[in-house]
Amino acid sequence: MIEHALAALPLLIWLYLLLARGNFWHISRHLAPTLPNNDPTQAIVAIIPARDEAAAIGDSVKSILQQRYSGSIHVIVVDDGSIDGTASAAAEAAASIGASAQLTLIAGAPLRPGWTGKVWAMSQGAAAAAALNPEYLLFTDADIHHDPANIATLVVNAETHGRDLVSYMVELPVATLAEKSLIPAFVFFFLQLYPPKWIASTGSRMAGAAGGCMLMRPQALARIGGLEAIRSQLIDDCALARAAKGSGGSIWLGLTRTARSTRSYASFTQIGHMISRSAFNHLHHSYLLLAATIAGLCVTYVLPPLLLFSGNPVSIALGAGAWALMSICYAPMVRFYRLSPLWSLCLPAIAVFYAAATVHSALQYRLRRGGNWKGRIQDMHV
């Protein structure tokens, strides 16, 4: 009886995830509009914090400055101590399309104590943007390519629904084996933690955002006390969303095909480091939560296929049912990334990788190497 109860647990978990977790897995319900219904004219200032991004930033700058958009667009690049010519690459990109006047380059000031590097750079960009009196700020990363209508869809989304923060989870690359194996799951797990339906609901405290593409009203940013309110946050996008919603703002998160990351991950190690950089921070540096998370991943994802080898017909049926529901939940994300449906069966193995990366994140934190990003250690125990 105890064996059957344990075997039934992952099935019950997946029934909950499928039916009662805000339909996070139903990707078609969370897609951003691809074309605006009208022609917005609001003034936009895009802020790009950049640290050693010479290889990517030119494409990002040009994609923003070449938007099909009737309003004004200005780009501010905050060069955060780069040593690879990031600022020059940005300037050359703007000049190549005759848009130098629409680009402002800021040499980032030394990092202030108590701030994470990205938020400090974003803050300097927001301060410079105030002089241009924009109606919206677009916080975006140096490796994001914006299709010509992307900013218009963001603004129409915000204007139509009176939203203070509109965030797009951009399309991530799935060219290499490592990317095909792990990137769709990264987005899947994110949406599972932060269901978009609950984020948009005023009746829910859930808040989340994707930092690669966030459109925000300056008034909403001022209402929370500016970026100083999240100055120490490693997971800055979700912290910004929590602050905005907590102050009474309306926020929205969805997936889009009109913006995509150009940063590639050639190996499993690279993606592992990307996950590890912030995983333990998300658990509030709690080893108890770490243990609970690993146990939860094992029960939810790993136990179902293991039950197929139990030799007990009831346990086998329960494990097969849980794995089937798991695959059904994951299949829409696999389709979104245009991969073979067979990838939807691989989530148990993928979850093991994510569990290992989370443990590695805790070890890095313990060794005072947490949050390592381009030479900066930003997440250390005191």
Secondary structure, 3 states (H helix, E strand, C coil): CHHHHHHHHHHHHHHHHHHHCCCCCCHHHHECCCCCCCCCCCCEEEEEEECCCHHHHHHHHHHHHCCCCCCCEEEEEEECCCCCCHHHHHHHHHHHCCCHHHEEEEECCCCCCCCCHHHHHHHHHHHHHHHHCCCEEEEECCCEEECCCHHHHHHHHHHHHCCCEEEEEEECCCCCHHHHHHHHHHHHHHHHHCCHHHHHCCCCCCCCCCCCEEEECHHHHHHCCCHHHHCCCCCHHHHHHHHHHHCCCCEEEEEEEEEEECCCCCCHHHHHHHHHHHHHHHCCCCHHHHHHHHHHHHHHHHHHHHHCCCCCHHHHHHHHHHHHHHHHHHHHHHHHCCCCHHHHHHHHHHHHHHHHHHHHHHHHHHCCCECCECCECCECCC
